[in-house]
Amino acid sequence: MTLASVLGQPRAVDALQAALRSGAVHHAYLFAGPEGVGKELAAVGLAQALTCPEQPDVGCGACESCRRVEKGLHPDVTWVMPDDERVSRGLAGRSDFTGTPSRELRVEQVRQLQERIALRGLESRRKVALIVSAQTMNVQAQNAFLKTLEEPPSDTTLILVASAIDRLLPTIRSRCGKVHFGPLPVELVAQRVAESRKLDAETAKLAAVMAGGSLGRAMALDVDALSKRKDIVTAFEALRGEDAVGLLRFAEAHGGSRDEAEGTLELLVLWTRDVALVKAGQEAGLANRDLVELGRQVAARTSDVLLHRRHSLMEGARAAIARNGAPRLQLERMLIDLFTETPR
């Protein structure tokens, strides 16, 4: 892994490589974009380039230093991430924490980072800090982090990796060099998914489209769940505002866990996009091609305004769940707002 091996993000990679070549590396970067599109891989590649003794400002990816950066073991590269993410990556166990591992980056972690980067580097000419899921910093942590951004150590580069930069304080965003990462090309994601998961081309493309150009999401998608999407979409389109019990039952059936609710909302957002494409006469671009007839029926009875409202409410529910909102409750609120407050 090197910066040059990050796929599907030419603008971001070119900007970082140009900064390395010119020696104009910013003291702090904000890597912004959806989950699973290469932000963290690029952060690792930049850290390798800044610490590699074999190919300085490039990173060879093969020396002992580069391999330790990739494994998270380099003494001059500090990783900071929420406790629950450390658990999910196998870097810690639940028994290492009192209570439930936090989903937030806490002020204590920021202070530990400040102490760490205040020390001299042990091996490299430059120290690097990778702040993963930076958008999860709570307000106290963000205010503490501002001090580091305002008076950064001269030999340190801070890399914030964030999927929702609007949750960061404007003062943090303004003090970082922004590097934007967009969704990966569907063809690239489909190819990688087909190769890695041994899926047929049609299933791999569906996974890529449903994941919104996120390789990470496509790799994690439950293939069995893909086969159930037709049932979910059909049940959703059968809902009516006068049937409150039906709305609650749908939320109960698909809001049992955070992952299940997020997966359902992702599917419904994609379905809403398909309906919009049908209305625009662009059926060739449908993700759910086998549901084109249902898409035509829904498009005929649904206005552009209501489609926009659908999308906004679904995205709002996804954001609320990402902020630790109760999955079932957020689905219930979304459905009630959509089917009882707006004429269908």
C-alpha positions as CSV (number, residue, x, y, z in Angstrom):
1,M,0.0,0.0,0.0
2,T,1.3,3.4,-1.0
3,L,-0.5,6.7,-1.9
4,A,-0.2,5.8,-5.6
5,S,-2.1,2.6,-5.1
6,V,-5.3,4.3,-3.9
7,L,-7.8,3.6,-6.6
8,G,-10.6,5.7,-8.0
9,Q,-9.5,9.0,-6.4
10,P,-7.2,10.6,-8.9
11,R,-7.9,14.2,-7.9
12,A,-7.2,13.6,-4.2
13,V,-4.1,11.5,-4.8
14,D,-2.7,14.0,-7.4
15,A,-3.2,16.9,-4.9
16,L,-1.3,15.1,-2.1
17,Q,1.5,13.9,-4.4
18,A,1.9,17.5,-5.7
19,A,2.2,18.8,-2.1
20,L,4.8,16.2,-1.3
21,R,6.9,17.0,-4.4
22,S,6.8,20.7,-3.7
23,G,7.5,20.4,0.0
24,A,4.3,22.3,0.7
25,V,2.7,19.7,3.0
26,H,0.0,21.3,5.2
27,H,0.3,20.9,9.0
28,A,-3.3,19.5,9.0
29,Y,-5.5,17.8,6.5
30,L,-9.2,17.0,6.5
31,F,-9.9,14.0,4.3
32,A,-13.7,14.3,3.6
33,G,-16.0,11.9,1.8
34,P,-18.3,8.9,2.2
35,E,-17.4,5.9,4.1
36,G,-15.4,3.2,2.3
37,V,-14.0,5.2,-0.6
38,G,-10.3,5.2,0.2
39,K,-9.9,8.1,2.7
40,E,-8.1,6.0,5.3
41,L,-6.0,4.2,2.7
42,A,-4.9,7.6,1.4
43,A,-4.1,8.8,5.0
44,V,-1.9,5.7,5.5
45,G,-0.2,6.4,2.1
46,L,0.5,10.0,3.1
47,A,1.9,8.9,6.5
48,Q,4.2,6.4,4.7
49,A,5.4,9.1,2.3
50,L,6.2,11.4,5.3
51,T,8.1,8.8,7.3
52,C,9.7,6.5,4.6
53,P,13.5,6.4,4.8
54,E,13.9,4.7,1.4
55,Q,11.8,7.0,-0.8
56,P,11.1,10.2,1.2
57,D,8.0,12.1,0.1
58,V,6.9,9.2,-1.9
59,G,6.8,6.1,0.3
60,C,8.0,2.8,-1.0
61,G,5.4,0.7,0.7
62,A,7.9,-2.2,1.2
63,C,10.4,-1.1,3.8
64,E,10.1,-1.9,7.5
65,S,8.9,1.7,8.2
66,C,6.2,1.6,5.6
67,R,5.0,-1.8,6.7
68,R,4.7,-0.7,10.3
69,V,2.8,2.4,9.3
70,E,0.3,0.1,7.5
71,K,0.0,-2.2,10.5
72,G,-0.4,0.7,12.9
73,L,2.9,-0.1,14.7
74,H,5.1,2.9,13.7
75,P,6.3,4.8,16.8
76,D,6.0,8.2,15.1
77,V,2.5,7.6,13.6
78,T,-0.3,7.9,16.2
79,W,-3.7,6.5,15.5
80,V,-6.8,7.9,17.3
81,M,-10.2,6.4,16.9
82,P,-13.4,5.8,18.9
83,D,-13.2,2.9,21.4
84,D,-16.0,0.9,19.6
85,E,-14.1,1.1,16.4
86,R,-11.0,-0.2,18.1
87,V,-13.1,-3.2,19.2
88,S,-14.6,-3.7,15.8
89,R,-11.1,-3.8,14.3
90,G,-9.9,-6.3,16.8
91,L,-7.5,-3.8,18.4
92,A,-9.2,-4.0,21.8
93,G,-11.7,-6.2,23.5
94,R,-14.9,-5.2,25.2
95,S,-13.4,-6.4,28.5
96,D,-10.8,-3.7,28.2
97,F,-13.5,-1.1,28.9
98,T,-15.8,-0.3,31.8
99,G,-19.3,-0.3,30.3
100,T,-20.0,0.0,26.6
101,P,-17.1,1.2,24.4
102,S,-17.7,4.8,23.4
103,R,-18.7,5.7,19.8
104,E,-17.2,9.2,20.3
105,L,-13.7,10.5,20.3
106,R,-13.4,11.9,23.8
107,V,-11.4,14.8,25.2
108,E,-9.1,12.4,27.1
109,Q,-8.0,10.9,23.8
110,V,-7.3,14.3,22.3
111,R,-5.1,15.2,25.4
112,Q,-3.2,11.9,25.1
113,L,-2.6,12.8,21.4
114,Q,-1.3,16.2,22.4
115,E,1.1,14.7,24.9
116,R,2.3,12.2,22.3
117,I,3.0,14.6,19.5
118,A,4.8,17.0,21.9
119,L,7.6,14.4,22.2
120,R,10.5,14.2,19.7
121,G,10.2,11.6,17.0
122,L,11.9,8.3,17.6
123,E,12.8,7.3,14.0
124,S,11.4,9.7,11.4
125,R,12.0,13.2,10.4
126,R,8.3,13.8,10.8
127,K,5.5,12.7,13.1
128,V,2.0,11.9,11.8
129,A,-1.3,11.6,13.6
130,L,-4.3,9.9,12.0
131,I,-7.6,10.8,13.6
132,V,-10.1,8.2,12.3
133,S,-13.9,9.0,12.3
134,A,-12.9,12.6,13.3
135,Q,-16.6,13.6,13.0
136,T,-17.3,11.6,16.2
137,M,-15.3,14.1,18.4
138,N,-17.6,15.5,21.0
139,V,-17.7,19.2,21.6
140,Q,-15.2,19.1,24.5
141,A,-12.8,17.1,22.3
142,Q,-13.1,19.5,19.4
143,N,-12.4,22.5,21.5
144,A,-9.3,20.8,23.0
145,F,-8.2,19.8,19.5
146,L,-8.4,23.4,18.3
147,K,-5.4,24.3,20.5
148,T,-3.3,21.8,18.6
149,L,-4.5,23.2,15.2
150,E,-3.7,26.7,16.3
151,E,-0.2,25.9,17.6
152,P,0.8,22.8,15.8
153,P,4.2,21.2,16.3
154,S,6.5,22.1,13.4
155,D,7.4,18.5,12.7
156,T,3.9,17.0,12.8
157,T,1.2,16.4,10.2
158,L,-2.4,15.9,11.5
159,I,-4.8,13.9,9.2
160,L,-8.5,14.0,10.1
161,V,-10.5,11.3,8.3
162,A,-14.2,12.3,8.3
163,S,-17.4,11.1,6.6
164,A,-19.6,14.0,7.9
165,I,-17.5,17.2,8.1
166,D,-20.6,19.2,9.0
167,R,-20.3,17.7,12.5
168,L,-16.9,19.4,12.9
169,L,-16.7,22.9,14.2
170,P,-16.2,25.5,11.4
171,T,-13.0,26.6,13.2
172,I,-11.6,23.1,12.8
173,R,-12.6,22.9,9.2
174,S,-11.0,26.2,8.3
175,R,-7.6,25.3,9.8
176,C,-7.2,22.2,7.7
177,G,-6.3,21.6,4.1
178,K,-9.3,19.9,2.7
179,V,-9.0,16.9,0.4
180,H,-12.3,15.6,-1.0
181,F,-13.0,12.0,-1.8
182,G,-16.0,11.1,-4.0
183,P,-17.9,7.9,-4.5
184,L,-15.9,5.3,-6.4
185,P,-16.9,4.4,-9.9
186,V,-19.6,1.6,-9.8
187,E,-17.6,-0.4,-12.3
188,L,-14.5,-0.4,-10.1
189,V,-16.5,-1.4,-7.0
190,A,-18.3,-4.1,-8.8
191,Q,-15.1,-5.6,-10.2
192,R,-13.4,-5.6,-6.8
193,V,-16.5,-7.1,-5.1
194,A,-16.8,-9.8,-7.8
195,E,-13.2,-10.8,-7.4
196,S,-13.1,-10.7,-3.6
197,R,-16.4,-12.2,-2.8
198,K,-16.8,-14.5,-5.8
199,L,-20.1,-13.0,-6.9
200,D,-21.6,-13.1,-10.3
201,A,-21.4,-9.8,-12.3
202,E,-25.1,-8.8,-11.9
203,T,-25.0,-9.4,-8.1
204,A,-21.7,-7.5,-7.8
205,K,-23.0,-4.5,-9.7
206,L,-26.1,-4.4,-7.6
207,A,-24.0,-4.5,-4.5
208,A,-21.8,-1.7,-5.9
209,V,-24.8,0.5,-6.7
210,M,-26.6,-0.1,-3.4
211,A,-23.3,0.8,-1.6
212,G,-23.3,4.2,-3.3
213,G,-19.8,3.8,-4.7
214,S,-18.4,2.7,-1.3
215,L,-16.1,-0.3,-1.6
216,G,-16.2,-0.8,2.1
217,R,-20.0,-0.9,2.2
218,A,-20.2,-3.2,-0.8
219,M,-17.8,-5.6,0.8
220,A,-19.8,-5.7,3.9
221,L,-23.3,-6.0,2.3
222,D,-25.1,-9.2,3.2
223,V,-25.7,-11.0,-0.1
224,D,-28.8,-12.7,1.4
225,A,-30.2,-9.3,2.2
226,L,-29.8,-8.3,-1.4
227,S,-32.3,-11.1,-2.3
228,K,-34.8,-9.7,0.2
229,R,-34.7,-6.1,-1.2
230,K,-37.8,-6.8,-3.4
231,D,-39.8,-7.8,-0.4
232,I,-38.7,-4.7,1.5
233,V,-39.4,-2.3,-1.3
234,T,-42.8,-3.9,-2.0
235,A,-43.8,-3.7,1.7
236,F,-42.7,0.0,1.9
237,E,-44.7,0.9,-1.2
238,A,-47.8,-0.8,0.3
239,L,-47.7,1.4,3.5
240,R,-50.4,4.0,4.0
241,G,-50.8,6.8,6.4
242,E,-54.2,5.6,7.7
243,D,-52.6,2.2,8.7
244,A,-50.6,3.3,11.7
245,V,-50.2,-0.3,12.8
246,G,-48.6,-1.2,9.4
247,L,-46.1,1.7,9.8
248,L,-45.1,0.5,13.3
249,R,-44.8,-3.1,12.1
250,F,-42.5,-2.1,9.3
251,A,-40.3,-0.2,11.7
252,E,-40.2,-3.2,14.1
253,A,-39.4,-5.6,11.3
254,H,-36.5,-3.6,10.0
255,G,-35.2,-1.6,13.0
256,G,-34.0,-4.4,15.2
257,S,-30.4,-3.2,15.1
258,R,-28.4,-0.3,13.8
259,D,-27.0,-2.2,10.9
260,E,-30.4,-3.5,9.9
261,A,-32.0,-0.1,10.0
262,E,-29.1,1.5,8.1
263,G,-29.3,-1.2,5.5
264,T,-33.0,-0.7,5.0
265,L,-32.6,3.0,4.7
266,E,-29.8,2.7,2.2
267,L,-32.0,0.4,0.1
268,L,-35.0,2.8,0.3
269,V,-32.8,5.8,-0.6
270,L,-31.6,3.9,-3.7
271,W,-35.1,2.9,-4.5
272,T,-36.2,6.5,-4.3
273,R,-33.4,7.3,-6.7
274,D,-34.7,4.6,-9.1
275,V,-38.2,6.1,-9.0
276,A,-36.7,9.5,-9.8
277,L,-34.9,8.0,-12.8
278,V,-38.1,6.4,-14.1
279,K,-39.8,9.8,-13.9
280,A,-37.0,11.3,-15.9
281,G,-37.1,8.6,-18.5
282,Q,-33.7,7.1,-17.6
283,E,-34.7,3.6,-16.8
284,A,-31.3,2.3,-18.2
285,G,-29.7,3.6,-15.0
286,L,-31.9,1.7,-12.5
287,A,-30.2,-0.3,-9.8
288,N,-33.3,-2.4,-9.1
289,R,-33.9,-3.4,-12.7
290,D,-36.2,-6.2,-11.8
291,L,-38.5,-3.7,-10.1
292,V,-39.0,-1.4,-13.1
293,E,-42.7,-2.0,-13.4
294,L,-43.3,-1.1,-9.7
295,G,-41.1,1.9,-10.3
296,R,-43.3,3.1,-13.1
297,Q,-46.4,2.7,-10.9
298,V,-44.8,4.7,-8.1
299,A,-43.4,7.3,-10.4
300,A,-46.9,7.9,-11.9
301,R,-48.5,8.6,-8.5
302,T,-45.6,10.4,-6.8
303,S,-44.7,14.0,-7.4
304,D,-41.1,15.4,-7.5
305,V,-41.8,17.3,-4.3
306,L,-42.7,14.1,-2.5
307,L,-39.7,12.2,-3.9
308,H,-37.5,15.0,-2.6
309,R,-39.2,14.8,0.8
310,R,-38.8,11.1,0.9
311,H,-35.1,11.4,0.3
312,S,-34.7,14.1,2.9
313,L,-36.5,12.2,5.6
314,M,-34.6,9.0,4.9
315,E,-31.2,10.8,5.0
316,G,-32.3,12.5,8.2
317,A,-33.1,9.1,9.7
318,R,-29.7,7.7,8.6
319,A,-27.9,10.7,10.2
320,A,-29.8,10.3,13.4
321,I,-29.0,6.6,13.7
322,A,-25.3,7.5,13.0
323,R,-25.5,9.8,16.0
324,N,-26.6,6.9,18.2
325,G,-30.3,7.4,17.7
326,A,-32.5,4.4,18.4
327,P,-32.9,2.6,15.0
328,R,-36.5,1.5,15.4
329,L,-37.6,4.9,16.8
330,Q,-35.9,6.7,13.9
331,L,-37.6,4.5,11.3
332,E,-41.0,5.1,13.1
333,R,-40.5,8.9,13.0
334,M,-39.5,8.8,9.4
335,L,-42.5,6.7,8.3
336,I,-45.0,8.8,10.3
337,D,-43.6,12.0,9.0
338,L,-43.7,10.7,5.4
339,F,-47.0,8.9,5.4
340,T,-49.2,10.9,7.8
341,E,-48.1,14.5,7.3
342,T,-47.8,14.6,3.5
343,P,-50.6,13.7,1.1
344,R,-49.6,10.6,-0.9
